[in-house]
Structure formats: structure tokens, C-alpha cells
Amino acid sequence: MKPDVLDVKDLKVYYHTPRGAVKAVDGVSFQLFAEERLGLVGESGSGKTTSAMALLRMIKAPGKIEGGEIWLEGADQVLARHGGKNGNGQYAKGGKVNLQTLTDEQMVSLRLSAIALIAQGSMNSLNPVMRIRDQIADGYQDHGYKLTKQELKERTADLLNRVGLRPSVADMYPHELSGGMKLRVCIAIAISLSPKVILADEPTSALDVVVQRQVMETLRRVQEELGASVLLVGHDMGLMAQAVDRLGVMYAGKMAEVSPVHDIFTKPLHPYAQLLIASLPSLDVKGEFKGIPGLPPSLLEDIPGCPFAPRCPYKMERCEVEKPILKEVAPNRHVACFLVEGAK
């Protein structure tokens, strides 16, 4: 197995409200390996997007990262180019930096150059009154690149070509582009400084299935060219089955299962993952659509046991009073469930 480039340990993100703290992400841990595509799935409110935003330190009030560590490979080299070390001057083995120790200014230098985001809703992430070339140029300028007009023109043309767009798109405004073209522009911006980690937050949610496939193929190709790793957040299990190497299933702010994508679709271990897979429609078997009964728990409340216990068809007494911990129960398979041998 290749080394990890991103190591998240016990990440906690709470949103503070007059009624109390909403524990949107409550002790999530996972690794993203070199050149890997890792997917995060789960119902709305499970903590997928919040986890991704926390990796970029983009959680705004009333949200707050309450704890955990986010170790990023190669961040030390980017910080050195900007003339500084991380907040405590401490590095892990292999040059990893804990992003939680950085100042806001240092995090700005890492965004786009070491870890980049393809945001949900490409139209909302592009400035409607700026031409595409100027929006690409912003990234270079903010990171201290002093490019001539000709150099910038050549780089912009190369980036657009790499995502399947004509160089003439650089002179257009976002409203002149289709949804798929806008998303390709967002991918071009995300790869402009050759980051090692790309976070894609439901990038194809507003596109038809044909354009979805084209865009995901574009993302796969540029990822391989860069040798980057991708964290893909989404709801579309069919898309995940085709696009990622491993899949993480989140529920109520916690990680329920992390397994290779083939294994999780053929033999899911966690009851929630099993019900998610069972709810997928099939062309081979006709019948009624199957949903998951019940609703996710309120994240304002302190859940004494397994958060999925009220909806789980296999729950035991201990599930209502003990919290299961995510453990490796087979090679490269992690699950948080008392029912699985090795996780008890």
C-alpha cells in the first residue's frame, strides 16, 4: 500500500447554537493514500462536507474545529517556499505538517498549492463579473507567482486544454458557459498550482449523467497527471462505485465504515452501509424501492450508544449504551459495529 498523504485523527467540528453544540463531526479519523481516490457518502447532515471544509480550515462561526489533528504530506515544502514553518515549528516524520497548528496566513499559502477544493455548485464558486483568465490569474498572484502576460496566457491555455476546454474560454464570463464547462474551469483552477490533495465536494450534483461521466473522467485524468490524491464527497452511490478506490460511510458525524469500494458494494459490514446498498434500485430485480426506516438522530443531543441503534434491525442491548469504535476487522477494512467480529 502506498504511503498516506493525509492523516486525519479524531477530528471534531461543532456548531454552537443557543440550544447547545451541534456535533456535526464527532471524532472522525481516516487516511488518504498517495494517488488514491477516497469517497465519503452518507445522508444529508452526516458530516461529509463539514469534514472536507475542516481539512481546509474553512469552518466559520458559529462552527468551530474543537479538536483533532490533520497531517498533510508535503505542506512543509510549500511553507518553506513562503519563508516560514508551521505554528509550533514541529514536523512529523516524512515532512508532514499538522494543519491545526498553522496560522491563518500559513493556511492561505497551502490552499490551492498543497490542498485544493472543487466546491459544490461551480457557478457559485466563480466570480460572475470576472473573465475566466482573471480568475485563474488570481491564484497565481495570491501565491506570489510573478508571471508575464505571455506566461500567464500560456499557462491558462494549457490548464484549459488539460480539462478539455478551448483556450478561447479564457476570454469568457461564467454565465456564457454551460454547467459542465463551469465545472471544468473549477477543476482547472484547482490544479493550477499542482496540489497533492484535491477535495471535490459533490462536484457533479447539478449535471446530467452524460456530463457527469465526462467531468469525472476529466478529474481522473488530471489527478493521474499530477500524481495527486482525491477526496470525493457525494450522495451518488453509483458514481462512487465507478470513481473511487475506497469508500467511507458517515452517519451522524461519525465514520461507520471505511472499506475498498468493491468490498463495500459486495459485502458491506456496517448495518447502515448494508441498508444503503440495499436501497439502490436494480435493473435486474423489480419491486418496491427500499428506504431506511426512521430518521437520523439530533446532533444536539448526547447519544449514549451507537447513533444508528434506533434504526438498526440488528441492534443489541449494548448498542444502546456503548459507543462502538472504528476498528480494522480485516485487511484495509474498518468498521464501527459490535456485530462485526474483531470490532467488539
Secondary structure, DSSP 8 states (H G I E B T S, - for coil): ---EEEEEEEEEEEEEETTEEEEEEEEEEEEEETT-EEEEE-STTSSHHHHHHHHTT---TTEEEEEEEEEETTHHHHHHHTT---TTS---GGG-EEGGGS-HHHHHHHBTTTEEEE-SSHHHHS-TTS-HHHHHHHHHHHTT----HHHHHHHHHHHHHHTT--GGGGGS-GGGS-HHHHHHHHHHHHTTT--SEEEEESTTTTS-HHHHHHHHHHHHHHHHHHT-EEEEE-S-HHHHHHH-SEEEEEETTEEEEEEEHHHHHHS--SHHHHHHHHTS--SSS-S------S----TTS---S-TTGGG-TT--GGGGTS----EEEETTEEE--TTSTT--
